[in-house]
Amino acid sequence: MKMDAKVWMRLAAAVATAALFGCAKGEQANQSADSTARNLTLAPTESTAAMKDVPAPPDKAPEKKKEPPKPPAPTSFTLSAGTHVSASVNDSITTRSAKAGDTFTATVSQDVRNAAGHVVIPAGSNVSGTIVAAEPAPNPRATGRLELSVTSVTVHGKSYAVSGTVESKDSVMQGRGVTGADAAKVGGGAAIGAIAGKLFGKNAKGAVIGGVAGAAAGAAAAARSRDVDIVLPKGAGMRVKLAQPLTVSAR
């Protein structure tokens, strides 16, 4: 049975419409699939970006090492036996007037340090002592005796007992000059000389000459037997040696 041209045209239009509809639907499906794939692909990126937005935790500061505690400051310092102390006497000491048992004072002239270098007795500290012996020299050829010992030292206003001897001192020898005893010796010599001159010279002139000679001999004898004092002038130096350890408060 033959179909006319109008029918064929309608069928062709329907087929074409169906084909176009199918293509459009397929394209839409493809676009939906592409969008889903793209979303799946971008999701991890967006998730990673979100994680990167979180601030990193701050770095911890390094812990400081604790310093060991400092040892406590010493409360006292000690000088060992045999330590030397330099001082100068505050007043003159002489065997002409001093006697055993008298006291004297002196001033420390240099800082005294212990083995660690700490100043134990500062310069300017006061020293007290006792005269052990004071004997003038009986004549210029003798030496005499002037012995001193130290009994205490005052540091920062506090007094400490000390056992120490004066090893050396800047003393001088000083003659006393003509004394009454010396005059008696001179007078006695003159009298003896006068008597001898009278006996041997048998006249007044001999007695005068003898008296002069006797006086000269008496003066010479007096000079040879004249006492000579040991003198430690004011400000003279001395060196003290500690016989026992000395402990002094730090302050």
C-alpha positions in Angstrom: 0.0 0.0 0.0 1.5 3.2 -1.1 1.9 6.1 1.4 1.5 9.6 0.1 4.1 12.3 0.4 2.5 14.0 3.4 2.6 10.9 5.5 6.3 10.4 4.8 7.0 14.0 5.7 5.2 13.6 9.0 7.1 10.4 9.8 10.4 12.0 8.9 9.6 15.0 11.2 8.7 12.7 14.0 11.9 10.7 13.7 13.9 13.9 13.5 12.2 15.3 16.6 12.8 12.0 18.5 16.4 12.1 17.5 16.8 15.7 18.6 15.1 14.9 21.9 17.3 11.9 22.5 20.5 13.9 21.8 19.4 16.7 24.1 18.6 14.2 26.8 22.0 12.5 26.3 23.8 15.8 26.4 22.0 16.7 29.6 22.9 13.4 31.2 26.5 13.9 30.1 26.5 17.4 31.6 25.1 16.0 34.9 27.8 13.3 35.0 30.5 15.9 34.3 29.2 18.1 37.1 29.1 15.2 39.5 32.6 14.2 38.6 33.8 17.8 38.9 32.2 18.1 42.3 33.9 14.8 43.4 37.2 16.1 42.1 37.0 19.5 43.8 35.8 18.2 47.1 39.1 17.0 48.4 40.7 20.3 47.3 38.1 22.3 49.2 38.5 20.0 52.2 42.3 20.5 52.1 41.9 24.2 51.8 39.6 24.2 54.8 42.2 22.3 56.9 44.9 24.7 55.9 42.8 27.6 57.3 43.3 26.2 60.8 46.3 28.0 62.4 49.2 25.8 63.3 49.9 25.4 67.1 52.5 27.9 68.4 56.0 26.6 68.9 56.8 25.9 72.5 59.6 28.2 74.0 62.7 26.2 75.0 62.7 25.6 78.7 65.4 27.6 80.6 67.8 25.5 82.6 67.6 26.2 86.2 70.8 27.6 87.6 72.1 25.8 90.7 71.5 27.8 93.9 74.4 30.0 95.0 76.2 28.9 98.1 75.4 31.1 101.2 77.8 33.9 101.9 80.4 33.1 104.5 79.7 34.4 108.0 83.3 34.4 109.2 86.9 34.3 108.0 89.9 32.7 109.6 93.6 33.5 109.6 95.9 30.6 110.2 98.6 30.5 112.8 101.8 32.1 111.4 100.0 34.9 109.6 101.8 38.2 109.8 100.2 41.6 110.6 101.9 44.9 109.9 101.1 47.7 112.3 102.4 51.0 113.6 102.5 52.1 117.2 100.3 55.0 118.2 102.6 56.4 120.9 106.4 56.3 121.5 107.7 53.5 123.7 111.0 53.8 125.4 112.9 51.6 128.0 113.6 54.8 129.9 110.0 54.9 131.2 108.3 51.7 130.1 108.2 48.6 132.3 106.9 45.1 132.0 103.1 44.9 132.1 102.4 48.3 130.6 100.0 48.4 127.7 100.3 49.9 124.2 98.2 50.4 121.1 98.9 50.3 117.4 97.1 50.6 114.1 97.1 47.9 111.3 98.9 49.5 108.3 98.0 46.9 105.6 95.0 44.7 104.8 95.4 41.2 106.2 94.0 38.5 103.9 93.4 34.8 104.4 94.5 32.0 102.0 91.3 32.6 99.9 92.1 36.3 99.4 89.4 37.6 101.7 90.3 40.7 103.8 90.0 39.5 107.4 91.7 42.4 109.2 91.4 45.7 107.2 93.9 48.4 107.4 93.1 50.9 110.1 92.0 48.3 112.6 93.1 48.9 116.2 95.6 46.6 118.0 96.2 46.4 121.7 99.3 44.8 123.3 101.4 44.4 126.4 105.1 45.2 127.1 106.8 42.0 128.1 110.2 43.4 128.9 111.8 46.9 128.9 115.5 47.0 129.8 117.8 49.8 128.7 121.3 48.8 127.4 123.8 49.3 130.3 126.3 50.8 127.9 126.6 51.6 124.2 128.1 48.2 123.4 125.1 46.3 124.9 121.7 45.8 123.3 119.1 46.0 126.1 115.6 44.5 125.7 112.2 45.7 124.5 109.8 42.9 124.0 106.1 43.3 123.0 103.1 41.0 122.6 99.7 41.6 121.0 96.6 40.7 123.0 93.6 41.8 120.9 92.5 43.4 117.6 89.3 45.3 116.9 87.6 44.7 113.5 84.4 46.5 112.5 83.9 47.6 116.1 84.2 44.1 117.6 87.2 43.1 119.7 88.9 39.7 119.2 91.5 38.1 121.5 94.8 37.5 119.8 97.9 35.5 120.7 100.8 37.1 118.8 104.4 38.2 119.2 106.2 41.2 117.7 108.8 39.6 115.5 110.4 42.9 114.4 110.1 46.6 115.1 111.7 49.9 113.8 113.4 50.8 117.1 116.4 53.1 117.6 119.0 53.4 120.3 119.1 56.6 122.2 121.6 57.7 124.9 120.3 59.4 128.0 123.0 62.1 128.3 124.8 63.0 131.5 122.9 61.9 134.6 123.5 62.5 138.3 125.3 59.2 138.5 127.5 60.3 135.6 128.3 63.5 137.4 129.3 61.6 140.5 131.6 59.5 138.5 133.2 62.6 137.0 133.5 64.3 140.4 135.0 61.2 141.9 137.5 61.0 139.2 138.5 64.6 139.7 138.9 64.1 143.4 141.1 61.0 142.9 143.2 62.9 140.3 143.7 65.9 142.6 144.8 63.7 145.5 147.2 61.9 143.2 148.6 65.2 141.8 149.2 66.5 145.3 150.9 63.4 146.5 153.1 63.0 143.4 153.4 66.7 142.4 153.9 67.9 146.0 152.4 71.2 145.2 149.1 72.9 144.4 149.9 73.0 140.7 150.3 69.3 140.6 147.0 68.9 142.4 145.2 71.0 139.8 146.7 69.1 137.0 145.9 65.9 138.7 142.3 67.0 139.2 141.9 67.9 135.6 143.3 64.6 134.5 141.1 62.7 137.0 138.0 64.5 135.8 138.7 63.5 132.2 139.2 60.0 133.3 135.9 60.1 135.3 134.0 61.5 132.3 135.4 58.7 130.1 134.3 56.1 132.6 130.8 57.7 132.8 130.5 57.6 129.0 131.4 54.0 128.9 128.9 53.0 131.5 126.1 55.3 130.5 122.6 53.7 129.9 121.3 53.6 126.3 117.5 53.3 125.8 115.7 51.4 123.2 113.0 53.7 121.6 110.1 52.8 119.4 109.0 56.3 118.1 105.4 57.2 117.5 104.3 55.8 114.1 107.2 53.3 113.9 106.4 50.0 112.2 106.2 46.5 113.8 105.5 43.1 112.4 103.3 40.8 114.4 103.1 37.0 114.0 99.9 35.2 115.1 100.7 32.2 117.4 97.2 30.8 117.0 94.4 30.9 114.3 92.1 34.0 114.5 88.5 33.8 113.3 86.7 37.1 112.6 83.1 37.7 111.7 82.4 38.7 108.1 80.5 41.7 109.2 
